[in-house]
């Protein structure tokens, strides 16, 4: 009897979940302006992607092959850095950088790392995962990135690194951050998950301007929704430090520097050849994709005139690559409902910042007014495929008619 009841309950749950899924699909299909359609995003490269996948399958080499090696060379070139290690995902890339620094004795468990409060939780998780302490810094109202003017107030003898996040594709880099890092001998680890191809207005520690090559090391995410997205999970570590590169590569491969010789208590954080091949195809079109998004963003900025909407700033002295286009509206729920009614899908990045998450409830009392304001009022407008500048103009007109 009990098993029959359990079966009925299970069936009812399946029906409910199926209904919810169908309802969500129907809603998405009803939207004239989709937030992001990955199938359409990859459609222009379909033949090349299929050919690349077939070539990997025929090769019989599915890990540590030619595609991974070539991808690493190409990514290091894009970031203007010496070394790239392709890995499993963006979070693992951050985790591996910190772990490698610990293994090399450069950083230590229980060290503090300054990180922006306004970021995806992965930035903070990588710090905690290595037994280190995240030190949350509030955001600037204009860039929505880490506020460099607040960093020095957070400096203690325990702080040994800064993790600037180039959120939404806007470089988080300036002279004040560099000055503090040099004066206090801090490692600078870029979270470049959303900004591959962006360029800062101030040169990095090695004289280049491209994000990913500004600090001592950087992490990239190739999650499918990114401007350069894989067809699954993938990421990369980029650095000019040969010792760090060797340590990251070893730790990511079970801690081995050669077969059956494990110098670290390692992990399995490798990229596979299929994803490397997919990324190499899409890397050919990265500049085209970034320019398309830039055109959409500039159309939004020009055409949105509703005084109830705060638009993101466009900075002439840097190159932003617009992973997200984030506006801020006081009556966010009303705006989102209005846009949905008018066929515009939106999203929120990120409604619940790390310090409000249950796993980080010890940070809930932190005074982070700008981060909290962004979290409460941010709306991400569609900017990925299939949105065009003409679509952006139409969406802007819809937004302008919003009365609150």
Residue pairs with C-beta under 8 A, 6 or more apart in sequence:
27 340
28 34
28 345
30 343
31 340
31 343
31 344
31 345
32 343
32 344
33 343
33 344
33 345
33 382
33 387
33 391
33 394
33 395
34 345
34 382
34 386
34 387
35 345
35 346
35 347
35 380
35 382
35 384
36 225
36 382
36 384
36 385
37 384
37 385
37 386
38 224
38 225
38 229
38 385
40 385
40 386
41 229
41 384
41 385
41 386
42 49
42 231
42 282
44 285
45 281
45 282
45 285
48 281
49 231
49 278
49 281
49 282
52 67
52 277
52 278
52 280
52 281
53 274
53 277
53 278
55 277
56 62
56 65
56 67
56 273
56 274
56 277
59 65
59 66
59 273
61 273
62 272
62 273
62 274
63 270
63 272
63 273
64 270
65 273
65 276
66 273
67 273
67 276
67 277
67 280
68 86
68 271
68 273
68 276
70 276
70 280
71 84
71 86
71 271
71 276
71 279
71 280
71 283
72 83
72 84
72 85
72 86
72 236
73 84
74 280
74 283
75 84
75 86
75 196
75 220
75 236
75 238
75 283
76 82
76 83
76 84
76 238
78 196
78 197
78 210
78 212
78 283
78 286
79 192
79 196
79 210
79 211
79 212
79 213
79 218
79 220
79 238
80 206
80 208
80 209
80 210
80 212
80 213
81 206
81 208
81 212
81 213
81 218
81 238
81 239
81 240
82 239
82 240
82 242
82 245
83 238
83 239
83 240
83 241
83 242
83 244
83 245
84 236
84 237
84 238
85 96
85 236
85 237
85 245
85 248
85 249
85 252
86 234
86 235
86 236
86 271
86 276
87 93
87 96
87 234
87 235
87 236
87 237
87 248
87 252
87 269
87 270
87 271
88 233
88 234
88 235
88 252
88 268
88 269
88 270
88 271
89 221
89 222
89 223
89 233
89 234
89 235
89 269
90 122
90 191
90 193
90 219
90 220
90 221
90 222
90 223
90 235
91 122
91 125
91 126
91 221
91 235
92 235
92 252
92 267
92 269
93 219
93 220
93 221
93 235
93 236
93 237
94 122
94 123
94 126
94 163
94 189
94 191
94 219
95 126
95 129
95 130
95 267
95 269
96 237
96 248
96 251
96 252
96 267
96 269
97 126
97 189
97 217
97 219
97 237
97 239
97 244
97 248
98 107
98 113
98 126
98 127
98 129
98 130
98 132
98 161
98 189
99 130
99 251
99 267
100 244
100 247
100 248
100 251
101 107
101 161
101 187
101 244
102 108
102 109
102 130
103 247
103 251
103 264
104 243
104 244
104 247
106 187
107 132
107 160
107 161
107 187
108 160
109 130
109 131
109 132
110 131
110 132
110 133
110 158
111 132
111 133
111 158
111 159
111 160
111 161
112 132
112 133
112 134
112 135
112 156
112 158
112 159
112 160
113 127
113 132
113 133
113 134
113 135
113 159
113 160
113 161
113 162
113 163
113 189
114 135
114 137
114 146
114 151
114 154
114 159
114 161
114 162
114 163
114 186
115 123
115 124
115 127
115 134
115 135
115 136
115 137
115 146
115 162
115 163
115 165
116 123
116 136
116 137
116 138
116 139
116 145
116 146
116 163
116 164
116 165
116 167
116 172
116 371
117 136
117 137
117 138
117 139
117 353
117 354
117 355
117 366
117 368
117 371
118 138
118 139
118 144
118 145
118 146
118 167
118 353
118 370
118 371
118 374
118 375
119 165
119 167
119 191
119 350
119 353
119 354
120 193
120 349
120 350
121 350
121 354
121 357
121 360
122 191
122 193
122 221
123 163
123 165
123 191
123 354
124 134
124 136
124 354
124 360
126 219
127 133
127 134
127 163
128 134
133 158
134 354
134 360
134 363
135 154
135 159
136 354
136 355
136 363
136 366
136 368
137 146
137 147
137 150
137 151
137 154
138 147
138 150
138 367
138 368
138 369
138 370
138 371
139 145
139 146
139 147
139 368
139 370
139 371
139 374
140 146
140 147
140 148
140 370
141 370
141 373
142 313
143 170
143 172
143 313
143 315
144 167
144 168
144 170
144 312
144 326
144 374
145 164
145 165
145 166
145 167
145 170
145 172
146 164
146 165
146 172
146 177
147 370
148 174
148 176
148 177
148 180
149 176
151 162
151 176
151 177
151 180
152 180
155 180
155 184
159 184
159 186
160 186
160 187
161 186
161 187
161 188
161 189
162 177
162 180
162 181
162 186
162 187
162 188
162 189
163 188
163 189
163 190
163 191
164 172
164 173
164 177
164 188
164 190
164 191
164 215
165 172
165 190
165 191
165 193
165 194
166 172
166 173
166 190
166 191
166 192
166 193
166 194
166 195
166 198
166 211
167 194
168 194
168 312
168 320
168 322
168 323
168 324
168 325
168 326
168 349
169 194
169 195
169 198
169 227
169 293
169 320
169 321
169 322
169 323
169 324
170 195
170 198
170 312
170 315
170 318
170 320
171 195
171 198
171 199
171 200
171 201
171 211
171 214
171 318
171 319
171 320
173 200
173 201
173 202
173 204
173 211
173 214
174 200
174 201
174 202
175 202
177 188
178 202
178 204
178 205
180 186
181 187
181 188
181 205
181 215
187 215
187 216
187 217
188 205
188 214
188 215
188 216
189 215
189 216
189 217
189 218
189 219
190 211
190 212
190 214
190 215
190 217
190 218
190 219
191 218
191 219
192 211
192 212
192 218
192 219
192 220
192 238
193 219
193 220
193 221
193 223
193 226
193 235
194 221
194 226
194 227
194 323
194 324
195 211
195 212
195 321
195 323
196 211
196 212
196 220
196 226
196 227
196 228
196 286
196 321
197 210
197 211
197 227
197 228
197 286
197 287
197 290
197 319
197 321
198 210
198 211
198 318
198 319
198 320
198 321
199 209
199 210
199 211
199 318
199 319
200 209
200 210
200 211
200 214
200 318
201 209
201 315
201 317
201 318
202 209
203 209
204 210
204 213
204 214
204 215
205 214
205 215
205 216
206 213
206 214
206 240
208 214
211 218
212 218
212 220
212 238
213 238
213 240
216 239
216 240
216 241
216 244
217 237
217 238
217 239
217 241
217 244
218 237
218 238
218 239
219 235
219 236
219 237
219 238
220 235
220 236
220 237
220 238
221 234
221 235
222 228
222 229
222 230
222 233
222 234
222 235
222 236
222 275
222 279
223 229
223 230
223 233
223 234
224 230
224 231
224 232
225 384
226 323
227 286
227 289
227 290
227 293
227 321
227 322
227 323
228 279
228 282
228 283
228 286
228 289
229 282
230 275
230 278
230 279
230 282
231 274
231 275
231 278
232 274
232 275
233 275
234 271
234 275
234 276
234 279
235 271
236 271
237 245
237 248
239 245
239 248
246 257
247 264
250 256
250 257
250 263
250 264
250 266
251 264
251 266
251 267
251 269
252 266
252 267
252 268
252 269
252 270
253 266
253 268
253 269
253 270
254 262
254 266
254 267
254 268
255 262
255 263
255 264
255 265
255 266
255 267
256 262
256 263
256 266
257 263
290 321
290 322
293 321
293 322
293 323
293 325
293 383
293 384
294 320
294 321
294 322
295 389
296 322
296 325
296 383
296 387
296 388
296 389
296 391
296 392
297 312
297 314
297 320
297 322
297 325
297 383
297 392
298 314
299 389
299 392
299 393
299 396
300 311
300 325
300 381
300 383
300 392
300 395
300 396
301 311
301 312
301 314
303 392
303 393
303 396
303 397
303 400
304 311
304 327
304 396
304 399
304 400
305 396
305 400
306 399
306 400
306 402
308 329
308 330
308 331
308 335
308 402
308 404
309 327
309 328
309 329
309 399
309 402
310 327
310 328
310 329
310 377
311 327
312 325
312 326
312 327
314 320
322 383
324 349
324 380
324 383
325 380
325 381
325 383
326 349
326 374
326 378
326 379
326 380
326 381
327 378
327 379
327 381
327 399
328 373
328 374
328 377
328 378
328 379
329 335
329 377
329 379
330 377
330 404
331 404
332 348
332 376
332 377
332 378
332 379
334 402
334 404
335 379
335 399
335 402
335 404
336 346
336 379
338 402
339 345
339 346
339 395
339 398
339 399
339 402
340 346
342 398
344 381
344 382
344 395
344 398
345 382
346 379
346 380
346 381
346 382
347 379
347 380
348 378
348 379
348 380
349 378
349 380
350 375
350 378
351 375
351 378
352 375
353 368
353 371
353 372
353 374
353 375
354 360
354 363
355 363
355 364
355 366
355 368
355 371
356 364
356 375
381 392
381 395
382 391
382 395
383 392
387 395
